[in-house]
């Protein structure tokens, strides 16, 4: 600021020659460019730091909750044991304490198979009078049991039959498979694929899981299986991308991924871009991951191609060039709210508290409407209740901004919303546009956490394969489809399935009946 003031003074100094003015102006322009570049780098560093702090805070909170719940359960168990202990000289008697209340315990899912174990008394004759006891009812309780993954060998026996007259031999044909003549069944390939790309386990851990059952699986073998499986399933992921781009509203986000540089032993930063359908459009939810070797905005343009519609993303500059007559920007109220939440957490700001209250009212209306509300009914609700609150909120933000100092945390939080006023208000103009970008952030979060297990991808091709498989597994989960069941069924059918019916294999509602 001192340099700018000095330059303004020099501009009014008529004693300096014109050439000096030109030189100073050129130097000032260079300085200003460097300052802007430094500020951009600082903002990006702060953004990455905030994301890391948010993730770590969430994980620490979850870890604390898990530890607390475990400690409470252990303390209760110890207390129960102490209450039933008897001196060595006494004969232990069955405990008669009342059953412990289990607040909030959920019933076991109806779809699980039931195995009945009947517990009959040693004798149905009354010990007092000798008469036969009569059954008057029964007490039923349920426990959750598990059968761990168990390997077995499928033997394919194909009898051969010969015709002595014609001198011909016939045998039943071998069903085609993803790996012809290979060792794994479709179920085995599904098991490995789901653990690697759904549970984010590196191959050496999967090999250790098999070794516990004395099944040696080399990492090279597992790598070959996952490579071939990825190639076979990629067309399905590409078809999901086509289906996704048929929608008129999309969510977008991205997360950094380390990629290994062959021969150097080092890694460089690549990105996994995520594109999510809009739940309020009425179609099945779809998440598509797109692996790229940078965060350049051109990757977003390449993915979207000729797509037109409403796009909801964060404030990353790489998206800005997309917006225009064909692609309309939607603002994310979750991001706007986060600015005030961080301010309130840090300072207890009453202005931030009021902003959170007002934004909370917007979310309360959305929650009251629910996802099942028809678009025209939701638009009517937004016209009557949301629009007035939005106008009042931005009027309040504008008036409050005039009372706070430039550069303060409060000013920055308010400016974030004021600069995006048009984009933030746009969702309330219709009944089908989303209020925030949470759907895609929730879909990408498991990968952002899971990458701590596998650390990096070995190549761009490996990243593309991972993106395709995570697309399929992620979409299956969004639609309430058990990923293993879908993978096994699809890998069995795929080798002989006609491409004209590929939609029937997609992990969307109706895949079992072929009506996706």
TORVOBA-590809 format. One record per atom (N, C-alpha, C, O): x, y, z negated. Coordinates in steps of 0.02 Angstrom, whole numbers, plus 50000, padded with zeros to 5 digits. Example, Ala and Ser with C-alpha at 12.3 -4.5 7.8 and 13.67 -1.06 7.14 Angstrom:
2
506604971649610 506154977549610 506604983549610 507124983449577 506424988849646 506844994749643 506455000249606 506705005749598 
END
This chain:
516
500424994050000 500005000050000 500445006350000 500255011350031 501015006149967 501465011949966 501735013350035 501795019150055 501885008050073 502145008850141 501615012050185 501775016350227 500985010050177 500455012950217 500375020350202 500285024450247 500395021950137 500335029050117 500915033150145 500815038850167 501495030350144 502085033850171 502005034950245 502185040150272 501745029750278 501645030450351 501135035850367 501225039750413 500595036050328 500105041350339 500405048250329 500235053050363 500865048750281 501195055250270 501645057050329 501675062750351 501995051750354 502445053050411 502055055050474 502295058950515 501455052350481 501055054050540 500885061550542 500815064450596 500815064450485 500625071550481 501235076050479 501175082250479 501825072950478 502445076950475 502645078750546 502925074650582 502525084850566 502655087050635 503405087750649 503595088650706 503815087250598 504535088050608 504855081950639 505395082350667 504515076150634 504795069950661 504665069450736 504125071250758 505145067050774 505035066150846 504525060650860 504405056350817 504235060750920 503725055750939 504015048750938 503675044050918 504655048050960 504955041450962 504975038250892 504875032250884 505105042450842 505135039850773 504455037250752 504395032050719 503925040950770 503255038850754 503105031950785 502815027650753 503315030950848 503195024650883 503555018850849 503275013450842 504185020050829 504575014750796 504255012850730 504185006950714 504065017850691 503765016450626 503105012750634 502955008150596 502715014850684 502075011550695 502175004250715 501794999850693 502685002850756 502824995950776 503034991750716 502814986150707 503474994650674 503694991050615 503104989750567 503054984350537 502674994750560 502094993850516 501634988450541 501354984550502 501534988050607 501114982750636 501404975850622 501034971150606 502064975250628 502394968850613 502304967050540 502154961250523 502384971950496 502314970750425 501594968650408 501494963950369 501114971950438 500424970250425 500264963150449 499894959550416 500544961150507 500434954450532 500714949150485 500404944050472 501324950650458 501624945950411 501214945450347 501124940050319 500974951150324 500564951150262 499934947050273 499744943050229 499604947950330 498994944150344 499134936750347 498744932650322 499694934850379 499874927750383 500014924950314 499814919350298 500364928850272 500504926550204 499864925650164 499794920850126 499394930350173 498764929850137 498364923750160 498044920450119 498374922250224 498034916250249 498334909950219 497974905450199 499004909750217 499334903950186 499154903350113 499044897850087 499134909050078 498954908950007 498244906349997 498114902349953 497774908850039 497074906750033 497004899250045 496624895850010 497374896650094 497334889450108 497634885450050 497364880250031 498184887950022 498494884549965 498014884449905 497944879349871 497684890049893 497214890449838 496614885849850 496364882749804 496394885449913 495834881049929 496014873849915 495624870149884 496594871649938 496814864849926 496894863549851 496734858049827 497154868449815 497224867649743 496554866849709 496464862649665 496064871049730 495404870649699 495084863949713 494754861049669 495164861449775 494884854849791 495194849449748 494854844849725 495864849849739 496204844849699 495994845249626 495884840149594 495934851349600 495714852149530 495014849449521 494864846149472 494584850949569 493894848549565 493864840949565 493504837949526 494264837849610 494264830549613 494544827549548 494274822749521 495104830449524 495404827749463 494944828749403 494894824249361 494604834449400 494144835649345 493584830649345 493394827949293 493314829349405 492764824449411 492994817549390 492654814049353 493594815649414 493854808949398 493994808349323 493854803249293 494284813649293 494434813349221 493804812949180 493774809449130 493284816549202 492644816249166 492354809149170 492114806549120 492374806149230 492114799449238 492524794449196 492244789949165 493194795349195 493614790849156 493464791649082 493434786649046 493354797849059 493194798848989 492524795548972 492464792248920 492024796349016 491374793349004 491424785649000 491114782548957 491824782749046 491904775549045 492244773248981 492034768348950 492774776848961 493134775048900 492684775648839 492694771248795 492294781048835 491854782048779 491334776548775 491194773848721 491034774748832 490534769448833 490834762748812 490524758848776 491454761348834 491784755148816 491934754948741 491834749848708 492174760648713 492324760848642 491704760048599 491714756648548 491144763048620 490524762348583 490284755148582 490084752448531 490314751948641 490104744948645 490544740448602 490294735948568 491204741748602 491654737748561 491514738848487 491534734048448 491374745048467 491234746448397 490584743048375 490544740348320 490074743148419 489444739848402 489544732248395 489264729148350 489944729448440 490064722248436 490424720548371 490274715448339 490914724648352 491274723348290 490814723948229 490864719948183 490364728848230 489894729848176 489424723848170 489284721548115 489194721448227 488744715648226 489114709548198 488824705548161 489744708848216 490134703148191 490224703548116 490174698448081 490354709548090 490434710348018 489784708847981 489794706147925 489224710648011 488574709547978 488394702147973 488014700247929 488654698048018 488484690948019 489024686547987 488934680547982 489594689647966 490124685647935 489894683147867 489534686647831 490094677047848 489924673947783 490564671447750 491034669547784 490574671547682 491164668847647 491274661447666 490814658047687 491894659047658 492064652247677 491674647147637 491574641547660 491444648847577 491094644047534 490354643447552 490014638847529 490114647947593 489414647747611 489324644447680 489784644447721 488734641847690 488564638847754 488284644247800 487814647547782 488574645047860 488324650247905 487594648847923 487394643147933 487214654147928 486514653547948 486404657748011 486744662748021 485924655848051 485804659648112 485614666748095 485274668048045 485844671448136 485694678448125 484954679748137 484664677148184 484654683848094 483944685348100 483834692748111 483274695148104 484364696448128 484294703648138 483854704948200 483804700848245 483534710648199 483114712648255 483544713948317 484104716248311 483284712348375 483674713648436 483834721048443 483424725348429 484444722348465 484674729248472 484324732548531 484274729648585 484094738548520 483754742248574 484254744048628 484814746248613 484054743148690 484484744748746 484134750148788 483784748848836 484254756248766 483914761948799 484134762448872 484724762348888 483634762948915 483784764148985 484014757949023 484234758649080 483984752048994 484204746049029 483744744649088 483134744249080 484034743749146 483644742749206 483494735349216 483894730949197 482914734049247 482754727149264 483214724749320 483434728649362 483374718349320 483804715549371 483444715449438 482834714249439 483794716749493 483464717349559 483054711149577 483254705549564 482464712349607 482024706849626 482304702449681 482134696549686 482744705349724 482974701449782 483494696149763 483644691749803 483764696449702 484264691449682 483924684649669 483384684449640 484234679249691 483954672649676 483954671149602 484404673249565 483444667549580 483384665749509 483534658449499 483274654149535 483964656949451 484114650049431 483834649149361 484064652349313 483344644749354 483014643849290 483384638649248 483564633249272 483504640349186 483804635849137 483314635349079 483204640149043 483014629549071 482504628549019 482844626048955 483264621548958 482644628848900 482924627048834 482354624148792 481954627948764 482304617448788 481784614148750 482044612448680 482634610948672 481604612748630 481814610748562 482034603448561 481834599548604 482444601648513 482664594748507 482074589948497 482094584248519 481554592248464 480964588148452 480344592548451 480364598148425 479794590148479 479154593848479 478694591248424 478104593048422 478954587248379 478564584748323 478684589048262 479264590648246 478154591048228 478214595448170 478564591648113 478354586148096 479084594548085 479464591248032 479074590947967 479244586947923 478554595147960 478184595347897 477604590347895 477504586747846 477204590147951 476614585747951 476644580048000 476224575547998 477134580048044 477204574648091 476784575348153 476814570948197 476374580648159 475954581548218 476364584348277 476884587448268 476104582948338 476444585448399 476324593048406 475754595248400 476844596848418 476774604048427 476454605548496 476554601748544 476084611048500 475754613048562 476084619348589 476214624048551 476214619448653 476524625348684 476034631148687 475484630348714 476214636748659 475764642648658 476044648448699 475724653748703 476624647748728 476924653048768 477654651648777 477914646348759 477994656548806 478724655748815 479054662648818 478764667548841 479654662848794 480044668948795 480534668548854 480884663648862 480534673748895 480954673848955 481434679748951 481224685448942 482074678348958 482584683548962 483014682149023 483084676449044 483324687349049 483734686549109 484434689249097 484524694249063 484924685949127 485624688149126 485874688649197 485644685049242 486334693149207 486624694049273 487234689549280 487714690149243 487214685049328 487754680349340 488084682049407 487794685449449 488704679749416 489054681149478 489434674849500 489704671249459 489434673649565 489834668249595 490394671549634 490264674349687 491004671349609 491554674649644 491644671949715 491444666349730 491964676049757 492104673849825 492474667149823 492974666449788 492214662449862 492504655749861 492654653649932 492224653949976 493274651549944 493464649450010 493254642150021 493264638149974 493084640550082 492944633650100 493154632750173 493294637650208 493174626650195 493394625050263 492794622450302 492454617750281 492664625550359 492134623350404 492454618750457 492884620950495 492244612450458 492504607650508 492014607150566 491434605350556 492244608650624 491834608150684 491974601450719 492534600450744 491494597150720 491564590550750 491154590350814 490544591250812 491474589150870 491134589050935 491224582250968 491724580951001 490734577850957 490774571250990 490794572051066 490464576351095 491184567651097 491224567751170 490884561451198 490984555851173 490494562551249 490114557051279 490314556451353 490364561351389 490414550051373 490634548751441 490114544651479 489754540551449 490084545851543 489664541751587 490124537151626 490524539451667 490054530651614 490494525851648 490384525951723 490854524851762 489764527151743 489614526951814 489904532951850 490244532351901 489764538851823 489994545151855 490694547151835 490994551651865 490954543851783 491614545351758 491664552751737 492154556151754 491154555051700 491154561851674 491114561751598 490874556851568 491354567051568 491354567751496 491024574351478 491164579451508 490574574051429 490234580251406 490324580951331 490394575951295 490314587151308 490324588751236 489984595451227 489944599451273 489744596551167 489414602951153 489914608651160 490494607951139 489704614251189 490174619951197 490344623051130 489964622751082 490924626151129 491134629751069 490844636751071 490894640251121 490534638751017 490234645451013 490794650651018 491314649950985 490694655951058 491214661151062 491304664750995 490844665250955 491914667150984 492074670450921 492494676650934 492774677450988 492544680950884 492964686950890 493684685050905 494014688150947 493924679850871 494594677250884 494504670050908 494424665450867 494504668950973 494384662351001 494914657450976 495514658650982 494684651850949 495134646850924 495514648950862 495994645650842 495314654450832 495664657050774 495454653750709 494984649750708 495804655350656 495694652350591 495074655050556 494704651150525 494944661650558 494414664450516 493714663750547 493634664250608 493214662650505 492514663150526 492304670450525 492684674850503 491704671850548 491444678650546 491404681150474 491534686950460 491224676650428 491174678650358 491854680650330 491904685350291 492384676950349 493054678650325 493274685350352 493564689350315 493154686550416 493324693050445 492934698650411 493204704150400 492304697350396 491894702450363 492164703850292 492184709550271 492374698650258 492644699350190 493274703650190 493344708150149 493734702250236 494354706050240 494214713250261 494484718050232 493784714050312 493634720750337 493314725150285 493494730950277 492844722450248 492484726350197 492954728350140 492924733950115 493394723750119 493864725350066 494354730850087 494514735250048 494574730450149 495074735350172 494774742150187 495034747250166 494214742250224 493944748650246 493344751050206 493164756950209 493034746550167 492474748650125 492684749750053 492454754450021 493124745350028 493374745949959 494064749149956 494334750249902 494364750550014 495004754150019 495584750449985 496004753449953 495594743849994 496134739749966 496664738550020 496484736750076 497304739450004 497824737650052 497844730150062 497614726350020 498134728050117 498134720950135 498494716550084 498304710850073 499014719250051 499374715050004 498934713249944 499014707849915 498464717649926 498014715949871 497494710749893 497314706349854 497274711349955 496814706249980 497164699449982 496854694349967 497794699450002 498174693150002 498244690349932 498214684249923 498324694649882 498364692349813 497704689349790 497704684449752 497144692149812 496494689449794 496404682449822 496144678049788 496634681249883 496594674649912 497074669749878 496914663849870 497654672349859 498154668049827 497904665249761 498114659849740 497464668949726 497194666449663 496804660049673 496714656149626 496564658849733 496224652549748 496674647849788 496444643249822 497324649149785 497824645049818 497704644749894 497794639449925 497514650449922 497434651149994 497954656150018 497854662250009 498504653850047 499024658550069 498814662150133 498704658950185 498774668650130 498624672750188 499164678050195 499214682650154 499574677350246 500114682150256 499834688950276 499314689350308 500174694150256 499944700850274 499934701850349 499504705450375 500394698750384 500404699250457 499774696150487 499494698650535 499554690650457 498944687350480 498334691750468 497914692550512 498294694650408 497744699050392 497744705250437 497214707650457 498334707750453 498384713550497 498124711850566 497784715850598 498284705850591 498034703850657 497274703250656 496934705350703 497004700450602 496274699750598 495924706550598 495434707550634 496184711150558 495854717750555 495934721550621 495484725150641 496504720650654 496594723950719 496094721450770 495794725550805 496014714950775 495544712150824 494824713750805 494404715050849 494674713750741 493994715450719 493844722750736 493294724250758 494334727050725 494224734150741 494094735250814 493654739250832 494464731850858 494354732550930 493654730150948 493314733350989 493434724650919 492784721850936 492214726450913 491704726950948 492294729850856 491754733850829 491764741150851 491274744750841 492304743450881 492354750450901 491794752650947 491544758250939 491574748650997 491014750851039 490384752550999 490004756951019 490274749150943 489694750650902 489774757550869 489294761350865 490374759050847 490504765650817 490414771150870 490154776550855 490644769850931 490564774750985 489824775851001 489614781451016 489434770450997 488714771251009 488384775250953 487924779050966 488614774350891 488354778350836 488504785750847 488104790050831 489084787150875 489254794150890 488764796950940 488534802650933 488594793050992 488104795351041 487424796551009 487094801551024 487224792050965 486584792950931 486594799150886 486104802750881 487164800250852 487224805950808 487134812550846 486784817050823 487444812950905 487434819150944 486764820250978 486674825351011 486304815650971 485624816750996 485224821150949 484704823850968 485464821950887 485134826250838 485264833550852 485724835150890 484864837850823 484924845050835 485234848750776 485334854850779 485394845150722 485724848250664 486254843450638 486124837450630 486854845950626 487414841850601 487754845050542 487774851150535 488024840750499 488484842750446 489194841050469 489294835950502 489674845050451 490374843650467 490834844950409 490724849550369 491364840950403 491874841850350 492494838050371 492474834350420 493034838850335 493644835250351 494054834350288 493994838150240 494484829150289 494924827850232 495614825850258 495654822250308 496154828250227 496814826550251 497004819350238 496804816350188 497384816450284 497624809650279 498364809550300 498544812550350 498774806150261 499484805550279 499574800150332 499314794650326 499964801850384 500114797050437 500874796050440 501254800850438 501074789850445 501784788050446 502094789950512 501804788650565 502684792950510 503074794350570 503554788550581 504034787750542 503454784450632 503874778550643 504614780450649 504794785250683 505024776650615 505744777650619 506034782650571 506634782650559 505614786950543 505874792050497 505744790350424 506104792750380 505244786150411 505064784550343 504684790150309 504554789750249 504514795350346 504144800950319 503434800950345 503264797050390 503024805250317 502334805850340 502184813050359 502524817750336 501684813850401 501434820650415 500684820650405 500364815450403 500414826550399 499704827250382 499264826650444 499344830550492 498814821950443 498294821350493 497624822550458 497604823950398 497074821950496 496424823450466 495904818450488 495884816250546 495474816750442 494884812750456 494284817450454 494074819750401 494014818850513 493434823250518 492804819050508 492764813350532 492314821750474 491694818250460 491104822250488 491064828350479 490654818750522 490064821950552 489454817950529 489424811850538 488974821450501 488404818250468 487754820850497 487694826850511 487264816350506 486604818450530 486234822250476 486424822050417 485714825650495 485294829550449 484714825250426 484304823150467 484664824050362 484124819750336 483434822650348 482954818950354 483384829350353 482734832450361 482474832050433 481904833950446 482894829650479 482664828750548 482204822750556 481844822150605 482214818250506 481764812550507 482054806150534 481744800850526 482634806250565 482944800250591 483354796650538 483434799350483 483614790650553 484034787050505 484684790750494 484954793750540 484954790650433 485594794050419 486174790650455 486214784550457 486614794650483 487204792250519 487804796350497 487764802550494 488354793050482 488984796450468 489504793950518 489584787850525 489844798450551 490354796550600 491014799850580 491044805850569 491534795850576 492204798350560 492624798650624 492594794250667 493004803950629 493414805150689 494124806750667 494234811950635 494594802350684 495284803350661 495674807550712 495674806050771 495984812850688 496394817250730 497044818850693 497084818550632 497554820550732 498224821550703 498344828750679 498914830550663 497824832950678 497894839650651 497204842150631 496704838750640 497194848250604 496574851450583 496364856850632 495934861050616 496654856850691 496504862050740 495764861950759 495454856750764 495494867950769 494794868550785 494604865150851 494014863550861 495084864150895 494924860950959 494674853850951 494304851350993 494854850550896 494614843750884 493864843750871 493514839150893 493624848750837 492904849350827 492544850350894 492024847450906 492834854550936 492534855851003 492544849451045 492064847951080 493094845751041 493144839551080 492624834451058 492314831151099 492514833950992 492024829150967 491324831050988 490934826851011 491144837350980 490464839550994 490314839851068 489744838751089 490814841251109 490704841451181 490164846451201 490214852351186 489644843951234 489104848151257 488534848751207 487994851151224 488644846451146 488114846551096 487884853651081 488284858351082 487234854451068 486944860851051 486494860050990 486144855050984 486504864950946 486064864650888 486324868750830 486724873350839 486104866950769 486314870250707 486884866150675 486824860050669 487414869550656 487994866150626 488124869050557 488184875150549 488154864650507 488284866750438 488974864350417 489094858250412 489434868950406 490124867350388 490354872250334 489984876750316 490964871250309 491234876050261 491524882050298 491414882850358 491884886250263 492114892550293 492794891950327 493114896950339 493004885850343 493654884950377 493634888450445 493164887750483 494164892150459 494184896250520 494154892050583 493954894650636 494354885750580 494344881550640 493654880450669 493594878750728 493134881450628 492454880650653 492184887050686 491704886750724 492474892650671 492184899050690 492094899750765 491594902550788 492564897150804 492524897850877 491944893950907 491764895050965 491654889250868 491104885250894 490454889250898 490024887850940 490384894150854 489734897450846 489614902450902 490054906350920 489004902350927 488814906850981 488104905451001 487704903250959 487924906751064 487234905751086 487004898451082 486414897151072 487474893651089 487284886651092 487334883051025 486954878351012 487784885250982 487874882250916 487774887650863 488124892650862 487294886550820 487104891450769 487394889350701 487334883550681 487694894050667 488004892650602 487484892550546 487054896850542 487544887450504 487154887150442 487634887950383 488174884950382 487434891850334 487844892750275 487694887450223 487144884850220 488194886050182 488124880850130 488034884250062 488484887650037 487444883250032 487314886249967 487714882949911 487834885949859 487924876749921 488334873449871 489014876949865 489274877649810 489294879049922 489934882649920 489844889449888 490254891549848 489294892949906 489174899449876 489074898849801 489334902949762 488714893749780 488594892749709 489244891149673 489344893249616 489684887349705 490304885249674 490734891249654 491074891149603 490714896549695 491104902549679 490884905449612 491304907449571 490224905849602 489964908649539 490064903749481 490174905849424 490024897349496 490124892349443 490834892749416 490934892549355 491324893249461 492024893749439 492134900149400 492504900249351 491814905549422 491874911949387 491574911549317 491854914049269 490994908249312 490674907549247 491074903049200 491134904549141 491354897649227 491764893149187 492394896649161 492614895349105 492674901049202 493304904249183 493194910249136 493594911349091 492654913949147 492574920249110 491924920749071 491844925349031 491454916249082 490804916949051 490424923049075 490044926049038 490534924849139 490264930949167 489504930949167 489204926249194 489174936049139 488434936449142 488184937349214 487634935149230 488584940649256 488384941349326 488384934549360 487914932949397 488904930649347 488924923849376 488344919649349 488054915649386 488194920449285 487644916649255 486974918349289 486574913849303 486864924749303 486254926849336 486224924149407 485704921949431 486794924349442 486824921649510 486654914249510 486284911849553 486934910549462 486794903349458 486054902049444 485764897349471 485754906249404 485034905449389 484624906449452 484164902649466 484784911649490 484404913049551 484504907649604 484024905649637 485124905349612 485254899949660 484914893549638 484674889649679 484904892449572 484564886549545 483824886449563 483544881149573 483514892349567 482814892649586 482714890349658 482214887049673 483184891849702 483144889549771 483164881949774 482774878749811 483624878949735 483684871649735 483074868349703 482864862949723 482784871649653 482194868849621 481614868349670 481234863449668 481544873249712 481014873049763 481134867449812 480674863849832 481764866549833 481924861149880 481784854349848 481524849849881 481964853649785 481854847349751 481114845949743 480894840249749 480724851149729 480004850249722 479694848049788 479214844149789 479954850649843 479704848749909 479854841549926 479444838049955 480464839349909 480664832449922 480814831249995 480634835150039 481154825650008 481334823850077 480744821450118 480744821950179 480234818850085 479674815850121 479174821050145 478704819350180 479264827350126 478804832550147 478884833850222 479444834250248 478324834350257 478344835750329 478664842550342 478634846950300 478964843250402 479334849450418 478884855550415 479094860750389 478264855050441 477824860850440 477614862750368 477544868550352 477514857650326 477344858950256 477944862050219 477854866450178 478544859650234 479134862450202 479244869750225 479434873950186 479124871050289 479194877850314 478694882450279 478874888150262 478084880250269 477594884250234 477824885650162 477754891150137 478104880550130 478354881350062 478924886450060 478954890650015 479364886050108 479934890750110 479694897850126 479964902650099 479204898450170 478944905050187 478654908450125 478764914450113 478294904550086 477944907450028 478404908549968 478334913649933 478854903949955 479244904149894 479984905849903 480264909549863 480294903149955 481014903949963 481204910749992 481644914149966 480864912750046 481044918950078 481034924950031 481524928750031 480514925849989 480534931549942 481114931249893 481414936349876 481274925249871 481834924449823 482504925949857 482954928749825 482574923949920 483194925349956 483284932849964 483834935449954 482764936349984 482804943649992 482994946949926 483424951349923 482664944849872 482814947749807 483524946149785 483854950349755 483754940149799 484434938149780 484954942449815 485424944749782 484884943449880 485394947349916 485344954749899 485854958249900 484744957249885 484684964149861 485064964949795 485414969849784 484974960149751 485314960349686 486074959849695 486454963349661 486294955449740 487014954749753 487304961249780 487854963349759 486944964449826 487194970749855 487244976149801 487744979749797 486724976749761 486724981949709 487254980549656 487584985149632 487334974249638 487834972349588 488544973549614 488984975549576 488644972149678 489314973049707 489554980149700 490154981349692 489104984949703 489294991949699 489544993849629 489834999149620 489434989449580 489624991049511 490264987549489 490494988749433 490554983249531 491144979449510 491754981749550 491684984249606 492334980849521 492954983149551 493154978749609 493064972649608 493444981949660 493704978149717 494274973549694 494684975449652 494294967549723 494834962949707 494714958649646 495094954049634 494194960149608 494054956049549 493744949449569 493504948549625 493744944749522 493444938249537 492704938749551 492444935249593 492364943249515 491654944349527 491534947049597 491074944849632 491944951749618 491874954649685 491974949349739 491604949149788 492464945049730 492604939949779 492024934949784 491834932849839 491744933049727 491184928349727 490584931349762 490244927949801 490444937749749 489874941049781 490004942049855 489554940949896 490614944149873 490774945249943 490704938949984 490504939150042 490874933149955 490814926849991 490104925850016 490004923850073 489604927449974 488904926549994 488674932250040 488304931050088 488874938350024 488644944050064 488894943550137 488524945150183 489514941250146 489794940650213 489444935150253 489464935150315 489134930450219 488794924850253 488034925250245 487694920150251 487794931150232 487084932050218 486644929050273 486184925250258 486784930650335 486354928150389 486364920550392 485844917450400 486954917550386 487014910250390 486684906950330 486384901550336 486734910050271 486444907150210 485684907650209 485354903450179 485404912650241 484684913550241 484344909350296 483744908250294 484734907050343 484444903950404 484064897550389 483574896050423 484274893650338 483934887250326 483204888150309 482794883850325 483024893850278 482344894950255 481884897050311 481284897850299 482134898150371 481714900350427 481324894550458 480844895750495 481524888350443 481174882550470 481044877550414 481204878850356 480754871950432 480624866750383 481074860750389 480984855850353 481574861050435 481984855050445 482734856250436 483134851650444 482934862450418 483644863850410 483854862750337 483474864350292 484464860050326 484694858450257 484944864650221 485154869550253 484914864450155 485134870050114 485884870150102 486174875450089 486214864250106 486934864050093 487264858350130 486934854550166 487914857950121 488314852950156 488474846850113 488924842950130 488114845950059 488254840450013 488204833550045 488594829150027 487734832350092 487694825550120 488344823050151 488534817350141 488694827350189 489314825050219 489884824750168 490314820450172 489874829350119 490394829150067 490324822950025 490824819950005 489714820950010 489604814749972 489834808650012 490084803849983 489744808850078 489934803150120 490694802550127 490964797050134 491034808250125 491764808150135 492144807250069 492734805550070 491804808350013 492144807949948 492454801049934 493024800849910 492104795449947 492424788949933 493084787949970 493544784849944 493134790650031 493754790050068 494294794450038 494874792550033 494094800550017 494574805049986 494864802049923 495454803249907 494464798249887 494704794949826 495074788449843 495594786949814 494804784649891 495094778149909 495784778549940 496174773849935 495944784249972 496594784750005 497174784649956 497754783949976 497024785449891 497544784849841 497804777749836 498354776449812 497394773049860 497604766049860 498064764449919 498584761249910 497864766649979 498264764750037 498764770050059 499184768650102 498744776050028 499264781250033 499334784350103 499344790450108 499384780350155 499464783150222 499244778050274 499164772150259 499134780450336 499004775950392 499644775250432 500054779850434 499724769450463 500354767950496 500444771150564 501014771850588 499894773150596 499934776050663 499274779450680 498784778550644 499274783250733 498654786550755 498144781350774 497544782150761 498364775950806 497894770650826 497584767350765 496994765750765 497984766350713 497714763550651 497214768250619 496704765950592 497344774750623 496864779550597 496214779550635 495674780050605 496254778950701 495644778650742 495244772350727 494624772450724 495604766750717 495254760550700 494914761050632 494344758850623 495264763950584 494974764850518 494354769250521 493854767950488 494394774550561 493824779050568 493214775450596 492654776450573 493324771150646 492774767450676 492444762750626 491834762350621 492854759050588 492574754250540 492254757750481 491744755450456 492534763250459 492224767050405 491574770250428 491114771350388 491534771850492 490904774350520 490354769150513 489794770750491 490504762950531 490004757650529 489814755850457 489224755150441 490314755150414 490184753350344 489814759050309 489344757850272 490034765250321 489714770950289 488994771750311 488564773350270 488854770750375 488164771350400 487734765750371 487144766950354 488004759750366 487624754250336 487414756050265 486844755050245 487884758650226 487724760450157 487214765950152 486774765850109 487254770950198 486764776350197 486064773750209 485574776650185 486004768250247 485354765550264 485144759850219 484664756250234 485504758950163 485314753750116 485434746650141 485114741950118 485894745850188 486054739350217 486694736750184 487194740250180 486674730550160 487254727650128 487794726550181 487694722750228 488374729950174 488874729850228 489134722950245 489244721450304 489234718650195 489504712050210 489014708050253 489204704850301 488374708250234 487864704550272 487844707050344 487784703150391 487884713650352 487864716450420 488494714450460 488444712450518 489074714950429 489694713250463 489694705950485 489854704350542 489504701450439 489504694350456 489024692850514 489204689450561 488424695450509 487924694250561 488154697150628 488074693950680 488434703150627 488634706450689 489244702950720 489264702150781 489724700950680 490314697550706 490144690750735 490494688250779 489624687550710 489394681250739 489064682250806 489154678250852 488674687650812 488284688750873 488684692250928 488574691050988 489154696550909 489464701050956 489804697751016 489744700451071 490164692151008 490524689451066 490074687651125 490304687851182 489444686051114 489004684151169 488414689051177 487924687651211 488474694851145 487914699551145 487954704151206 488494706851219 487414705151243 487434709551302 487494716851282 487184719051233 487884720551319 487984727651304 487344731651310 487274736851277 486874729451351 486244732951359 485824732951296 485354736951290 485974728451250 485594728051187 486024729851127 485894727551071 486524733951138 487004735551084 486664739151027 486874738450969 486144743051041 485804746750987 485514742150934 485434744150876 485344736050953 485044731350906 485544728850854 485354725950803 486194730050866 486704727950818 486924733550772 487284732350724 486704739650785 486924745350744 486674744650673 486124742050661 487064746950624 486854746450553 486334751750535 486454756050492 485764751350568 485214755950557 484594751950537 484574745950547 484094755250510 483494751650491 483214747550549 483144749950605 483054741250535 482784736850586 483294732550621 483134729050669 483934732650597 484444728650634 484304721250630 484494717550677 483994718850577 483854711650572 483314709450622 483314703850646 482854714050636 482304712350682 482424714850752 482014713850797 483014718050763 483174720450831 482774726450852 482634727250912 482574730750805 482154736550822 482504743150806 482164748250800 483164743150800 483514749350784 483474754250842 483744759750837 
END
